[in-house]
Amino acid sequence: MITKDMVVSFNYTLTDESGTTLDQSGGEPLAYLHGHQNIIPGLENELANLNKGDKKKVTVPPDQGYGTYNAQLRFTLPKTQLGGEPEVGMMVQMSSPEGSVLATIVGMEDDQVHLDANHPLAGKTLHFDVEITDIRKATAEELEHGHPHGEGGHHH
């Protein structure tokens, strides 16, 4: 059964409100350490107490997923500040007083580039179709590091 400190592997398909597939495990299960914030809270909470082989449909509202959309995270910069050949859809890493920020180029006009630093799934209700493929106790090293190692997990 899925409880805190268990390594859980699961297959999933993620869709949006219209049913468009946004992401999927593609036959290689995703592994996470339950109770350690390795995945979004709304999904982790719904997987608690499931067993190997269980299937579940989970709806995650924005505040339990990637957050609500924040219009203040949209900004415009001169194209020269980015260097290279920026294109709509590109993701760029930038420095800010709060640290490193990842932003998506959402538009361009003349010498200006419009950027959005919201997570691409911010403000979206997410629909997961999951199947639990494995559950095991985490090793001492995994607990110390806060994530699973090995197949489907993090490799050092």
N, C-alpha and C positions, 0 to 999 in steps of 0.2 A: 504494500500500500504506500502511496506517496505521502511522505511526511518530511519534516525538516531534516536536512543533512543527507537526503537520499539523492543519488544521481539518477535522473530520469531521462530516458530517450524517447522521443516521439516523432512521428511523421505528422505533417500538417499541410493544410492548404489555407492560405489567407486571402479573403476576398473583401471588396468594399461593399457599400450599400447597394450598388447596381449589380453585384454578382461577378464583377471583373476580378480575375485572379491577379493578386498583387505580388504574391510570393508563395513558394511551396518547398518542401524539403526534397522533393525529387527522388524519393526512394532511399536517401541517406538520412537516417534519423538525426534530429538535433538533440544534443545532450545538454542538460543544465543541472546545477546544484540547487535543489529545492530549498527555499527559505533564505537565499543569499542574493536576491535581486539580480539574477542572471538574465531574466526575461521580464517583460512588462508585467506590472502588478496584477492587472485584471485577468491575464491569462494564468499566471502562477496561482492566484487564489482559486480559480475554477478547476485547476488540475489536482488540488489537494484531495487526498483520500481516494483517488482513483487507483485502479490496479492494472497490472500488465494485461494487455489485450482490450482494455476499455476504450471505447470511442465516445467522443463528446463534441457537440457543437457549442461554441462559446462566442458570445457577443461582448466586445469590450468597448465601452464608451471612451471618448477622447481623454477624459481626466484619469482613466485607469490604463491608458495606452501611452501615446506619445505627447500627451498634453493638448490643451486648447490652442487654437491658432492665435498668435500674437502679432498684430499688424505693425507693432513697433520694431519687429525684427526684419522689416523690409526697408531697404535703403538703396541709395544710388551713389555710385562713385564714378570718377572719370576713368575711361577705358585704359588710360595710360598707367593707372595704379595697379592694374592686374598683369600687365606684360603679356607677351605672347599673343595668340589669336583667340580671344574669348568667344565662346559660342553659347547660345541659349541651351540650357540643360546641363551645362558643365557644372561640376561642383568645385569650389575653390576653398582652400584653407587660408584663413586670415588670422592676424593677431588682433586682440582687443584688450582693454584693461582687465577684463575678466579671464583672459587666457585665449587659447586657440578656439576659433569659431569656424564651422563648416557652413558654407552658404551656397545656394544654387543660383546660377544666372537665370533669371526669369524673363528678361527682356533687354533689348539694346536699342538705343536711338542716337544717331550722330556719334558723339564722343562719350556718351554716358552708358553705364551698365547698371541695370536694375538687379538687385540681389535679394534673396530671401533666406534668412538664417533659421527659419522654423524647420523642424524635422519634416521631411516630405509627407509623413503620415499624421502630422499634427492636425487636430480638429476633425479627424475622421473616425467614424465608428467602424471597428474592425470585426470581421467575422472569421473565426477559426474553426476548421474541421480537423480534429486531432484524433490520433490513435496512439496509445501508449504502447511502445514496443519493448521497453525494458525498465526495470527499477532495481537498483542495488544500493548498498550502503557505500557512502563515500569513504575514501581512504583518509588517513590522517593528513597526508600531503594535500589532498584536494580540499579538505576542510581548512587547512592553514592558508592555502592560496585563494580560497573562495570560489573555485570553479572546477569542473571536471577535467580530467586528463584522459588521454587515450582516444580511442575511436569515438568520433562525434563530438569530442570535447577539445580543449586547448592542448596543444603540444608545445613543450619547452625545448 
